[in-house]
């Protein structure tokens, strides 16, 4: 699956993943295969497919890990900016914690990127940073830069006035 993903053959990755999960009675065996397929779809810029595949993987009972969640969060960050991606990212972070998985720096950066792309308010971006800090997550320079960029974009939109 990983080799097909590196060749940008995401459709083949999905076919192979379905074969692995159908043949596997141990759900953890499908975790690595699922992560490889999700990553392949992400690299091929089929973000909606990543989120759909994430739901499918979970419905099959495949054990998910932080890599699985981070692939879905990355899809939120890179996907359609008008489709509520930041709300979905926030939901994924909540689900991640419910699975007793700690969000990583990658999780936070992807979540903040989805806020920035959706052109949400600066308070949303700073709220994400505050929540991460309160949860004890190390807030790296990348995450701080994305939050700062969100604030700058919000200020620019405010200065431009309401859209007609």
Kinemage of the C-alpha trace (Angstrom):
@kinemage 1
@onewidth
@group {chain A} dominant
@subgroup {mainchain}
@vectorlist {calphas} color= white
{ca unk a 1} P 0.000 0.000 0.000
{ca unk a 2} L 2.819 2.387 0.868
{ca unk a 3} L 4.520 1.734 -2.484
{ca unk a 4} L 1.283 2.406 -4.362
{ca unk a 5} L 0.885 5.579 -2.321
{ca unk a 6} L 4.364 6.808 -3.222
{ca unk a 7} L 3.378 6.277 -6.872
{ca unk a 8} L 0.255 8.433 -6.279
{ca unk a 9} L -2.027 5.467 -6.996
{ca unk a 10} L -4.491 6.202 -4.224
{ca unk a 11} L -7.292 4.214 -5.878
{ca unk a 12} L -5.121 1.092 -5.715
{ca unk a 13} L -4.325 1.869 -2.077
{ca unk a 14} L -8.014 1.809 -1.230
{ca unk a 15} L -8.544 -1.497 -3.064
{ca unk a 16} L -5.570 -3.034 -1.248
{ca unk a 17} L -6.730 -1.664 2.084
{ca unk a 18} L -10.150 -3.231 1.651
{ca unk a 19} L -8.511 -6.564 0.880
{ca unk a 20} L -6.299 -6.324 3.981
{ca unk a 21} L -9.145 -5.394 6.315
{ca unk a 22} L -11.444 -8.079 4.863
{ca unk a 23} L -8.789 -10.776 5.330
{ca unk a 24} L -7.625 -9.633 8.748
{ca unk a 25} L -9.242 -10.931 11.898
{ca unk a 26} L -6.889 -8.905 14.036
{ca unk a 27} L -7.952 -5.280 13.687
{ca unk a 28} L -4.543 -3.941 14.613
{ca unk a 29} L -3.157 -5.541 11.432
{ca unk a 30} L -5.188 -3.022 9.462
{ca unk a 31} L -3.866 0.036 11.295
{ca unk a 32} L -0.620 0.347 9.346
{ca unk a 33} L -2.406 -0.417 6.075
{ca unk a 34} L -5.101 2.158 6.884
{ca unk a 35} L -2.534 4.803 7.730
{ca unk a 36} L -0.677 4.136 4.473
{ca unk a 37} L -3.901 4.451 2.445
{ca unk a 38} L -4.963 7.640 4.233
{ca unk a 39} L -1.530 9.161 3.692
{ca unk a 40} L -1.599 8.192 0.013
{ca unk a 41} L -4.971 9.844 -0.479
{ca unk a 42} L -3.693 12.934 1.301
{ca unk a 43} L -0.605 13.135 -0.879
{ca unk a 44} L -2.823 12.872 -3.935
{ca unk a 45} L -4.962 15.794 -2.764
{ca unk a 46} L -8.207 13.845 -2.485
{ca unk a 47} L -9.060 15.340 0.902
{ca unk a 48} L -12.753 14.447 0.949
{ca unk a 49} L -11.782 10.843 0.238
{ca unk a 50} L -9.428 10.866 3.233
{ca unk a 51} L -12.254 11.854 5.567
{ca unk a 52} L -14.622 9.310 4.003
{ca unk a 53} L -12.003 6.593 4.301
{ca unk a 54} L -11.374 7.563 7.920
{ca unk a 55} L -15.054 6.974 8.691
{ca unk a 56} L -14.996 3.684 6.768
{ca unk a 57} L -11.909 2.459 8.621
{ca unk a 58} L -13.510 3.170 11.970
{ca unk a 59} L -16.747 1.432 10.976
{ca unk a 60} L -14.735 -1.688 10.110
{ca unk a 61} L -13.354 -1.775 13.635
{ca unk a 62} L -9.766 -1.117 12.615
{ca unk a 63} L -7.765 0.175 15.560
{ca unk a 64} L -6.872 3.826 14.979
{ca unk a 65} L -3.825 5.643 16.300
{ca unk a 66} L -2.420 9.156 16.272
{ca unk a 67} L -1.150 8.707 12.701
{ca unk a 68} L -4.689 7.820 11.581
{ca unk a 69} L -6.133 10.913 13.249
{ca unk a 70} L -3.326 13.146 11.978
{ca unk a 71} L -4.001 12.041 8.392
{ca unk a 72} L -7.648 13.029 8.824
{ca unk a 73} L -6.669 16.320 10.477
{ca unk a 74} L -4.293 17.055 7.597
{ca unk a 75} L -7.211 16.535 5.204
{ca unk a 76} L -9.168 19.143 7.153
{ca unk a 77} L -6.234 21.537 6.880
{ca unk a 78} L -5.839 21.087 3.137
{ca unk a 79} L -9.429 20.520 2.106
{ca unk a 80} L -12.228 22.782 1.010
{ca unk a 81} L -11.969 25.991 2.994
{ca unk a 82} L -15.735 26.533 2.887
{ca unk a 83} L -16.840 23.106 4.069
{ca unk a 84} L -16.625 23.456 7.851
{ca unk a 85} L -13.205 21.875 7.957
{ca unk a 86} L -12.154 23.557 11.182
{ca unk a 87} L -15.255 22.252 12.972
{ca unk a 88} L -14.448 18.749 11.725
{ca unk a 89} L -10.843 19.168 12.885
{ca unk a 90} L -12.064 20.224 16.325
{ca unk a 91} L -14.318 17.168 16.434
{ca unk a 92} L -11.408 14.924 15.433
{ca unk a 93} L -9.265 16.308 18.250
{ca unk a 94} L -12.064 15.530 20.698
{ca unk a 95} L -12.405 12.000 19.290
{ca unk a 96} L -8.655 11.561 19.477
{ca unk a 97} L -8.683 12.321 23.191
{ca unk a 98} L -11.677 9.995 23.672
{ca unk a 99} L -9.492 7.205 22.249
{ca unk a 100} L -6.896 8.114 24.903
{ca unk a 101} L -4.548 9.407 22.216
{ca unk a 102} L -2.718 12.621 22.932
{ca unk a 103} L -2.777 15.182 20.128
{ca unk a 104} L 0.685 15.896 18.787
{ca unk a 105} L 2.312 18.994 17.368
{ca unk a 106} L 1.193 17.712 13.936
{ca unk a 107} L -2.393 17.466 15.224
{ca unk a 108} L -2.338 21.044 16.488
{ca unk a 109} L -0.698 22.463 13.376
{ca unk a 110} L -3.208 20.740 11.104
{ca unk a 111} L -6.104 21.925 13.237
{ca unk a 112} L -4.848 25.517 13.196
{ca unk a 113} L -4.289 25.333 9.437
{ca unk a 114} L -7.931 24.354 8.977
{ca unk a 115} L -8.952 27.415 11.018
{ca unk a 116} L -6.724 29.638 8.898
{ca unk a 117} L -8.002 28.215 5.585
{ca unk a 118} L -11.622 28.583 6.601
{ca unk a 119} L -10.939 32.252 7.396
{ca unk a 120} L -12.387 31.876 10.867
{ca unk a 121} L -11.996 34.641 13.390
{ca unk a 122} L -8.768 35.300 15.199
{ca unk a 123} L -10.486 34.280 18.443
{ca unk a 124} L -10.928 30.750 17.077
{ca unk a 125} L -7.227 30.484 16.246
{ca unk a 126} L -6.169 31.805 19.639
{ca unk a 127} L -8.734 29.538 21.302
{ca unk a 128} L -7.085 26.534 19.630
{ca unk a 129} L -3.696 27.650 20.938
{ca unk a 130} L -5.065 28.213 24.417
{ca unk a 131} L -6.770 24.820 24.512
{ca unk a 132} L -3.589 23.116 23.350
{ca unk a 133} L -1.515 24.879 25.959
{ca unk a 134} L -4.048 24.064 28.698
{ca unk a 135} L -3.923 20.406 27.648
{ca unk a 136} L -0.158 20.448 28.113
{ca unk a 137} L 0.605 20.166 24.411
{ca unk a 138} L 3.840 21.778 23.323
{ca unk a 139} L 2.958 24.660 21.031
{ca unk a 140} L 5.684 24.888 18.419
{ca unk a 141} L 6.752 27.781 16.248
{ca unk a 142} L 4.761 26.446 13.289
{ca unk a 143} L 1.527 26.473 15.257
{ca unk a 144} L 2.221 29.966 16.621
{ca unk a 145} L 2.977 31.240 13.094
{ca unk a 146} L -0.274 29.813 11.737
{ca unk a 147} L -2.239 31.424 14.572
{ca unk a 148} L -0.483 34.744 13.935
{ca unk a 149} L -1.292 34.460 10.228
{ca unk a 150} L -4.957 33.790 11.082
{ca unk a 151} L -5.006 36.917 13.235
{ca unk a 152} L -3.390 38.996 10.496
{ca unk a 153} L -5.878 37.763 7.893
{ca unk a 154} L -8.782 38.489 10.226
{ca unk a 155} L -7.480 42.024 10.808
{ca unk a 156} L -7.144 42.559 7.062
{ca unk a 157} L -10.713 41.368 6.476
{ca unk a 158} L -11.974 43.639 9.269
{ca unk a 159} L -10.127 46.621 7.804
{ca unk a 160} L -11.618 45.932 4.384
{ca unk a 161} L -15.127 46.168 5.829
{ca unk a 162} L -18.163 43.975 5.219
{ca unk a 163} L -18.506 42.131 1.915
{ca unk a 164} L -21.233 43.427 -0.352
